[in-house]
Amino acid sequence: MALRTICAGILLVLLSGCATSGAGTEGGCAAFRPIYTSRADMLTDGTAEQLLAHNLTGVQLCGWTPAR
């Protein structure tokens, strides 16, 4: 009986595996997107610096490219 339980446990572990692609595997890059502004936006210097830092981090970590 114990051997069957152990074999069933091993089988469950092998069948569950770890997903390497598909939904939920993109990490933080799936949750965040670049922030764009319009001409009508009124930004302070501090807000503009934070937006720039966010977008540059996205370029480095997620491979974001400029919008065309």
Contacts in CASP RR format, 6 or more apart in sequence:
PFRMAT RR
TARGET T0000
AUTHOR 0000-0000-0000
METHOD contacts of the structure
MODEL  1
MALRTICAGILLVLLSGCATSGAGTEGGCAAFRPIYTSRADMLTDGTAEQ
LLAHNLTGVQLCGWTPAR
19 25 0 8 1.000
24 30 0 8 1.000
28 62 0 8 1.000
29 58 0 8 1.000
29 61 0 8 1.000
29 62 0 8 1.000
29 63 0 8 1.000
32 54 0 8 1.000
32 58 0 8 1.000
32 62 0 8 1.000
34 54 0 8 1.000
34 55 0 8 1.000
34 58 0 8 1.000
34 64 0 8 1.000
34 67 0 8 1.000
35 51 0 8 1.000
35 54 0 8 1.000
35 55 0 8 1.000
36 67 0 8 1.000
37 43 0 8 1.000
37 51 0 8 1.000
43 51 0 8 1.000
55 64 0 8 1.000
58 64 0 8 1.000
59 65 0 8 1.000
END
